[in-house]
Amino acid sequence: MPNINQQKRRVRSAARERLQNLRYRSTVKTLTRRLETAVSEGDADRVSATHLELQRWIDRAAANGALHRNTAARKKAQAARLAAGPRA
């Protein structure tokens, strides 16, 4: 347990940031699952809407430091491949 006031404040802010990062990562995972479901059901409108929302969340998470930029790029590429549908 920290004794110094600045350390106490740092612990509180780190806990807040950790929850925020968890929210971003969790939302990205949820939207990825929604995209997979939309693709499997063949709903083109929902696929495009979910893909766009997923891209926005991934960009936001990377900008705020919840995801590394290479991880964000990889997730966006995977989502784009998924949204494009199966190859013929």
Backbone hydrogen bonds, N-H to C=O, Kabsch-Sander energy under -0.5 kcal/mol:
donor,donor_aa,acceptor,acceptor_aa,energy
8,K,4,I,-2.0
9,R,5,N,-2.4
10,R,6,Q,-2.3
11,V,7,Q,-2.2
12,R,8,K,-1.9
13,S,9,R,-2.6
14,A,10,R,-2.5
15,A,11,V,-1.9
16,R,12,R,-1.9
17,E,13,S,-2.6
18,R,14,A,-2.4
19,L,15,A,-1.9
20,Q,16,R,-2.1
21,N,17,E,-2.7
22,L,18,R,-2.2
23,R,19,L,-2.3
24,Y,20,Q,-2.1
25,R,21,N,-2.6
26,S,22,L,-2.6
27,T,23,R,-2.4
28,V,24,Y,-2.3
29,K,25,R,-2.0
30,T,26,S,-2.5
31,L,27,T,-2.8
32,T,28,V,-1.9
33,R,29,K,-2.2
34,R,30,T,-2.3
35,L,31,L,-2.3
36,E,32,T,-2.3
37,T,33,R,-2.2
38,A,34,R,-2.5
39,V,35,L,-2.5
40,S,36,E,-2.3
41,E,37,T,-2.0
42,G,38,A,-1.0
43,D,38,A,-1.6
44,A,42,G,-1.1
47,V,43,D,-2.2
48,S,44,A,-2.2
49,A,45,D,-2.2
50,T,46,R,-2.6
51,H,47,V,-2.5
52,L,48,S,-2.1
53,E,49,A,-2.1
54,L,50,T,-2.6
55,Q,51,H,-2.4
56,R,52,L,-2.0
57,W,53,E,-2.3
58,I,54,L,-2.5
59,D,55,Q,-2.5
60,R,56,R,-2.5
61,A,57,W,-2.6
62,A,58,I,-2.2
63,A,59,D,-2.4
64,N,60,R,-1.9
65,G,62,A,-0.8
66,A,61,A,-2.2
67,L,61,A,-1.3
72,A,68,H,-2.6
73,A,69,R,-2.2
74,R,70,N,-2.3
75,K,71,T,-2.6
76,K,72,A,-2.4
77,A,73,A,-2.2
78,Q,74,R,-2.4
79,A,75,K,-2.2
80,A,76,K,-2.3
81,R,77,A,-2.3
82,L,78,Q,-2.2
83,A,79,A,-2.8
84,A,80,A,-1.8
85,G,81,R,-0.6
85,G,82,L,-0.9
